């Protein structure tokens, strides 16, 4: 499993941005191997993170070659103050099982009481 985190500082969005953003979201969901996405933002709202999860690196590469995605990459300065991308292979994922997540949940061992 792979993740692609798009960390960005938003700028001004226009009609073209919203149309392109919807097309990119649709392309991601229609790409074979897409597993899901989640979005976060900093407490002050200045920085945001959209993380997409993919079954394989090939699925991630297929999405990244989408023409609408490529167009948005070329025009990013019109809508963002800046960005950073992190591509990662998910080696393991765990938690207490209290909620579902896109990644496999390998239940963490309970910690002993102090």
C-alpha positions as CSV (number, residue, x, y, z in Angstrom):
1,X,0.0,0.0,0.0
2,X,1.2,3.5,-0.8
3,X,0.1,7.0,0.4
4,X,0.5,10.3,-1.4
5,X,0.2,13.3,1.0
6,X,-0.4,16.6,-0.7
7,X,0.5,19.2,1.9
8,X,-0.4,22.8,0.8
9,X,-1.1,26.3,1.8
10,X,-4.2,27.4,0.0
11,X,-4.4,30.7,-1.9
12,X,-7.4,32.0,-3.9
13,X,-9.7,29.5,-5.5
14,X,-11.7,30.4,-8.7
15,X,-14.3,28.6,-10.7
16,X,-11.7,26.8,-12.8
17,X,-10.0,25.5,-9.6
18,X,-13.3,24.0,-8.3
19,X,-14.1,22.4,-11.7
20,X,-10.7,20.9,-12.0
21,X,-10.6,19.8,-8.4
22,X,-13.9,17.9,-8.9
23,X,-12.5,16.2,-12.0
24,X,-9.3,15.2,-10.2
25,X,-11.3,13.7,-7.3
26,X,-13.4,11.7,-9.7
27,X,-10.3,10.5,-11.5
28,X,-8.7,9.4,-8.3
29,X,-11.8,7.4,-7.2
30,X,-12.1,5.8,-10.7
31,X,-8.4,4.7,-10.8
32,X,-8.1,1.0,-10.2
33,X,-6.2,0.6,-7.0
34,X,-7.5,3.7,-5.2
35,X,-8.3,2.8,-1.6
36,X,-9.5,6.1,-0.1
37,X,-8.5,9.6,1.0
38,X,-8.5,11.8,4.1
39,X,-8.1,15.5,4.6
40,X,-6.6,17.4,7.5
41,X,-5.8,21.1,8.2
42,X,-3.7,22.9,10.8
43,X,-5.4,24.5,13.8
44,X,-5.0,27.9,12.2
45,X,-6.2,26.7,8.8
46,X,-3.0,27.9,7.1
47,X,-1.8,24.5,6.0
48,X,-3.8,21.5,4.7
49,X,-3.1,17.9,3.9
50,X,-5.0,15.7,1.5
51,X,-3.7,12.1,1.7
52,X,-4.7,9.5,-0.9
53,X,-4.1,5.8,-0.4
54,X,-3.3,3.4,-3.2
55,X,-3.0,-0.4,-3.5
56,X,0.2,-0.3,-5.5
57,X,2.7,2.2,-6.8
58,X,1.5,1.5,-10.3
59,X,-2.0,2.7,-9.3
60,X,-0.5,5.9,-7.8
61,X,1.5,6.5,-11.0
62,X,-1.6,5.9,-13.2
63,X,-3.5,8.6,-11.3
64,X,-0.5,11.0,-11.4
65,X,-0.6,10.7,-15.2
66,X,-4.2,11.8,-15.4
67,X,-4.5,14.8,-17.8
68,X,-6.6,16.9,-15.3
69,X,-4.1,16.2,-12.6
70,X,-1.2,17.3,-14.8
71,X,-3.0,20.5,-15.8
72,X,-3.6,21.3,-12.1
73,X,0.1,20.7,-11.4
74,X,1.0,23.2,-14.2
75,X,-1.3,25.8,-12.8
76,X,-0.8,25.4,-9.1
77,X,0.6,28.9,-8.5
78,X,-2.8,30.3,-9.4
79,X,-4.4,28.6,-6.4
80,X,-1.7,27.7,-3.8
81,X,0.9,29.6,-1.9
82,X,3.0,26.5,-1.8
83,X,3.0,22.7,-1.6
84,X,4.9,19.7,-0.5
85,X,4.3,16.1,-1.6
86,X,5.2,13.0,0.5
87,X,5.0,9.6,-1.2
88,X,5.3,6.7,1.3
89,X,5.0,3.0,1.3
90,X,2.8,2.0,4.3
91,X,4.7,-0.6,6.2
92,X,2.2,-1.1,9.0
93,X,-0.8,0.5,10.6
94,X,-2.3,0.0,14.0
95,X,-4.6,1.4,16.6
96,X,-6.9,0.4,19.3
97,X,-9.7,-0.6,16.8
98,X,-12.1,2.1,18.1
99,X,-12.7,3.3,14.5
100,X,-12.1,2.1,11.0
101,X,-9.3,3.5,8.8
102,X,-8.4,3.1,5.2
103,X,-5.2,1.3,6.2
104,X,-5.3,-2.2,7.7
105,X,-5.7,-1.9,11.4
106,X,-3.3,-4.2,13.2
107,X,-4.5,-3.9,16.8
108,X,-1.9,-2.5,19.1
109,X,-1.1,-4.4,22.3
110,X,-2.6,-2.7,25.3
111,X,-0.2,-0.8,27.5
112,X,0.1,-2.0,31.1
113,X,-1.5,0.3,33.7
114,X,1.1,2.5,35.6
